[in-house]
Amino acid sequence: MTKPFLSEPASSNSSLGNTDHLRDLMISDNGFVFDPQTGLTYVINPTGADIIRWINSGMTSDVVISRMEEEYDVDEHTAARDYEGFVSSLRRNKLI
């Protein structure tokens, strides 16, 4: 598994707060993310894109972490750490 990555600008989902902004992001196949609300762009890796897609589909944090364990063949601790780190990055960038 590649640790989820979100560049700086160029548990349950209720703990995520409002994810409506996350749903508005435009994510290209090659990892460019455009935020139409702010005009900012980001770069994201495939793992981060998966996490955003899973959150947007309504999966809870616990389900996303379990999915990461299955998809990337990592233990629960690694998946949870990487998930929380990525969510912190989303918060820091005011995407959730």
N, C-alpha and C positions, 0 to 999 in steps of 0.2 A: 504494500500500500504506500502510496505517496502521501506524505502528510498534507492535509488540506491547506491550500494557500490562497490568500487574497491579498493582492498588492495594495499598498496605500494608494490614494487617488493619484494620476498624470496630470429524571427530569422530564417535563412535559412542555409542549409548545406554549402553554400559558406563561411559563417562566421566561420565554423568549420575548414576551411583550407583543406588540403589534407587528405582525409579519406582512401586512399589506404592502409596505414599501418593497419588501423582498420579492413579492409577486410581480411588481412592475419592472424589475430589472430585465434587460434584454441581454441574453447570454449567447454568444456565437459558438459554433462548434470548435473553434480553435482557442477558446478561453477568454476572449475579450468580453467585458461586461460594460454595458452602458446604462447609466442611471438617468432616465428621462426627467426625473424630478429635479435633479441638480445639474445635469449636463456633465457630470464626472464620469471618467472611465476607469476601469480596474482590469487587472489580469487575474484569472483564476485557473487553478489546475483542475483536472478531471475529478479528483476526489471532492474538492470544494463544490464543483458543479453538481455532483451527485447529492451532496448534503443539502444544497439549496433546493434541488428538485424534490428530494424526499420531504423536506420541511413544507414546501409549497403544496405537496400532495396531501398534507394533513397528518403525516406521521409524527408521533410524539418523540421526544428526545430519546427515551428508552428504546423505542423501535428503531430509530435512526442508528443508534449505537449498535444494536443487535445486527442490523443490516450491514453496517461497516465491518463487524466481526466476520460475517459470512462472505461478503463480497471481496474483502481484502485479506482474509485469513490471518487476522490479528486477534490478540486476546482482548478481553473486555476492558482491562485497564488502559491499554494503548488506544483503543477505539474511543473510550470516554475522554481521555486526555486530549486527543486530537480534535474530537468534536467540540469540547468546551473551549479549546484554544481558538478554533475557527469561529465559533459563536461570539467569543470575545472580540475577535477581529471585526465581525459584522457589526457589533455594538459600537466599537470604537469608531467605525466609519459611518455610524448612524443609519445603517441599513435595516436594523431592527430596533 
